[in-house]
Amino acid sequence: MLKIRKVVIGISGGVDSAVTALFLKHKGYNVEGVFMQNWDITDETGICKSDEDYKDASFLCTKLNIPLLRVNFVKQYWNEVFSDLIKEYETGHTPNPDVLCNRYVKFDAFYHHARETLNADAIATGHYARTSFGSYLEHYQPNKDVHLLKAVDKKKDQTLFLCQVNQRALRKTMFPLGSYVKADVKKIAVENGLEEIAKKKESMGICFIGTRNFPKFISEYVNNKPGNFIDIESGLIVGTHQGIHQWTIGQRANIEGLPMAYFTVKKDVKNNNIYVAQGTHHSSLYTDLLYTSKPHWIHSRPTELQNGNILECEFKFQHIEEFIRCQLYESNEALVVLLEKTRRAITPGQFAVFYKDDECLGSAKIVQGGPSLQTLNSGKNESNAWRYKEQLFSKYNIECNEKKDW
Ligand SMILES: Nc1ncnc2c1ncn2[C@@H]1O[C@H](COP(=O)(O)OP(=O)(O)OP(=O)(O)O)[C@@H](O)[C@H]1O
């Protein structure tokens, strides 16, 4: 058993960290709050959202009689998260800064600050996730790795955003909300006099952007470079765009003067062109194969892969989407992921996240989607996996001891 006296919690000013703090107080720990300042630029309305959130965090901590520190992680956020985001947009990818913020800021800079500067025995956040060590580290084992598990509230589950966190920080992290559903958390907040915080609008997506216009915001950091929209079927130019960074795969491309809806299929970074297709379910938007960079495993490289076998698990790359069964193959240090059924808009730069039952095994950045249904000339929305599985083995030099059917 881990002896825990002091717990440092990340207080955001929102309802989830508020109720987490309340639970920790009720448990009798010596609780201290840290408000992380990750971004210090005001938006076009002149409002710094961070100042407003800090006010809510202060109100909460005064009410719960918890000391609150405002810690500046702007440098870490800029160097590890934002500069990567810019690089990704410049290369035509669509990054996920929330995953990197968890990896580098909350579960690295904040973790080390809490442990080394504030002498915390453990950290806590209001994430909806669970670990094998329990909500309050009651099952902590010094010689065992911790596993990351889905939250009880499957709609709110945030393991996808925690898919890159390191073992060291996760071992000493409490997620007290992992076994609660959001509706109950709000109710608990109201019952404890925190109506105002419970009523606050949920923070969505990229923390620092707030309500700004995204293309306008990103164009302040990535140079616009006009190029063409090209119809993937006819090869004809159907419009112009201001920069590939302003568009993401699967997004509706608003092409002036055209009555029909076109959707972004792929980007030709070299020539600065964006390929588009008519209709949100065009076959060029679907594939059942993808390639990733080197994976990050939450505890250890799965034994199937260590033994040169296929790992069968489940795949997801966006929060609001269903899990799809998949087979993972190692190719050099990267992964080839074969899905049981096709997925729309596989997006380079996003993280492919892998699950087995309730466990989040880890993740890898998507480098490229495989050939689309259109390329494979099928036009039907059904799996083509077997058609090119053999090609895959030779093309990617996959040395695999087994070849499995679904
Ligand atoms: N600026 C911040 N300072 C300190 N901790 C933070 C900050 N932002 C987020 N956190 C921590 O990370 C957790 C998850 O944050 P996220 O924004 O992803 O979710 P959320 O559901 O909006 O959380 P909350 O309701 O607490 O704002 C928070 O509950 C909190 O513990």
The ligand as a Tripos MOL2 file, in Angstrom:
@<TRIPOS>MOLECULE
LIG
   31    33     1     0     0
SMALL
NO_CHARGES

@<TRIPOS>ATOM
      1 N1         -5.9950   24.9580  -16.5470 N.pl3     1 LIG1
      2 C1         -5.9840   23.8610  -15.7830 C.ar      1 LIG1
      3 N2         -5.3590   23.8720  -14.5920 N.ar      1 LIG1
      4 C2         -5.3340   22.7820  -13.7980 C.ar      1 LIG1
      5 N3         -5.8790   21.6100  -14.1300 N.ar      1 LIG1
      6 C3         -6.5040   21.5240  -15.3040 C.ar      1 LIG1
      7 C4         -6.6040   22.6310  -16.2010 C.ar      1 LIG1
      8 N4         -7.2890   22.2340  -17.3000 N.ar      1 LIG1
      9 C5         -7.6080   20.9390  -17.0830 C.ar      1 LIG1
     10 N5         -7.1390   20.5070  -15.9030 N.ar      1 LIG1
     11 C6         -7.2820   19.1480  -15.2910 C.3       1 LIG1
     12 O1         -7.5120   18.1930  -16.3070 O.3       1 LIG1
     13 C7         -8.8100   17.5950  -16.1470 C.3       1 LIG1
     14 C8         -9.4470   17.3360  -17.4790 C.3       1 LIG1
     15 O2         -9.6030   18.5520  -18.1390 O.3       1 LIG1
     16 P1        -10.4790   18.7100  -19.4400 P.3       1 LIG1
     17 O3        -10.4660   20.1420  -19.8100 O.co2     1 LIG1
     18 O4        -10.0130   17.7170  -20.4150 O.co2     1 LIG1
     19 O5        -11.8960   18.1850  -18.9880 O.3       1 LIG1
     20 P2        -13.1680   18.8520  -18.3160 P.3       1 LIG1
     21 O6        -14.1800   17.7690  -18.2620 O.co2     1 LIG1
     22 O7        -13.5600   20.1290  -19.0070 O.co2     1 LIG1
     23 O8        -12.6820   19.1730  -16.8080 O.3       1 LIG1
     24 P3        -13.2300   20.3100  -15.8250 P.3       1 LIG1
     25 O9        -14.7380   20.1660  -15.7360 O.co2     1 LIG1
     26 O10       -12.5430   20.0430  -14.5090 O.co2     1 LIG1
     27 O11       -12.8210   21.6360  -16.4640 O.co2     1 LIG1
     28 C9         -9.5670   18.6000  -15.2800 C.3       1 LIG1
     29 O12       -10.6320   17.9790  -14.5720 O.3       1 LIG1
     30 C10        -8.4870   19.1180  -14.3660 C.3       1 LIG1
     31 O13        -8.2140   18.2350  -13.3050 O.3       1 LIG1
@<TRIPOS>BOND
     1     1     2 1
     2     2     3 ar
     3     2     7 ar
     4     3     4 ar
     5     4     5 ar
     6     5     6 ar
     7     6     7 ar
     8     6    10 ar
     9     7     8 ar
    10     8     9 ar
    11     9    10 ar
    12    10    11 1
    13    11    12 1
    14    11    30 1
    15    12    13 1
    16    13    14 1
    17    13    28 1
    18    14    15 1
    19    15    16 1
    20    16    17 2
    21    16    18 1
    22    16    19 1
    23    19    20 1
    24    20    21 2
    25    20    22 1
    26    20    23 1
    27    23    24 1
    28    24    25 2
    29    24    26 1
    30    24    27 1
    31    28    29 1
    32    28    30 1
    33    30    31 1
@<TRIPOS>SUBSTRUCTURE
     1 LIG1         1 GROUP 0 **** ****
